[in-house]
């Protein structure tokens, strides 16, 4: 009897696309707010907690995995922050998005998911398109560093951030696959991240303030803006992401994660009048095509 193709529900794909779109505003936030990372993270996570409280409908099931997700998320941001201080933005982001390729490679080992050669090729294609997109816009020139040590350090930090990105995707997928409720899980992530960022503040003062008493001064308007941004990014986007992670496998999530890079580029064009050339639109089109292919591949794996 011929095998019939079974379409996967569209909702998880809509959720993951909306999640990457909202998370793309992190790039806008980084441009607009010159705030030390722990302070930014603290207020943003408070906003995420507010969103989660609204959507909580049952008691929270506390898990150790949720703490590890939060810790990995904070480490990921710290590594990116450190890499940005050394390397150009384009190189850092390109190396960061090695993470989804690692997810495709490691999902069979850590999640027991079957991944074919075509999925790896698709992930590498998406990575190449995302890297080319930021590279065309900003260039890949390495900073001048005669000894090379500083550049190598930056490259290492950016690659480590790719590892933490991959770990983050797989850990959240693991949590949701165990049947956890998205609102409860995201509430825990934000709670732990709020605590961790608060604990980081004294260290940040000693390491980066240079004795300036105004270093951590933040206007009330900025604080409210960060809380509102957190309600969207750490709240709504993470709820959407984790809801989608219940239905989609990690390779599909990883292959669609390059949409965030495309959304960042398009937001720059809309909000900052940044012109996108033909090469950049071609990269965006390729990323979209790879996401459509990820949906098609997922449907085929679900076929009886």
Secondary structure, 3 states (H helix, E strand, C coil): CCCCCCCCCCHHHHHHHHHHHHHCHHHHHHHHCCCCHHHHHHHHHHHHHHHHHHHCCCCCCCCHHHHHHHHHHHHHHHHHHHHHCCCCHHHHHHHHCCHHHHHHHHHHHHCCCCCCHHHHHHHHHHHHHHHHHHHHHHCCCCCCCCCCHHHHHHHHHHHHHHHHHHHHHHHHHHHHHCCCCHHHHHHHHHHHHHHHHHHHHHHHHHHHCCCCCCCCCCCHHHHHHHHHHHHHHHHHHHHHHHHHHHHCCHHHHHHHCCHHHHHHHHHHHHHHCCCCCHHHHHHHHHHHHHHHHHHHHHHHHHCC
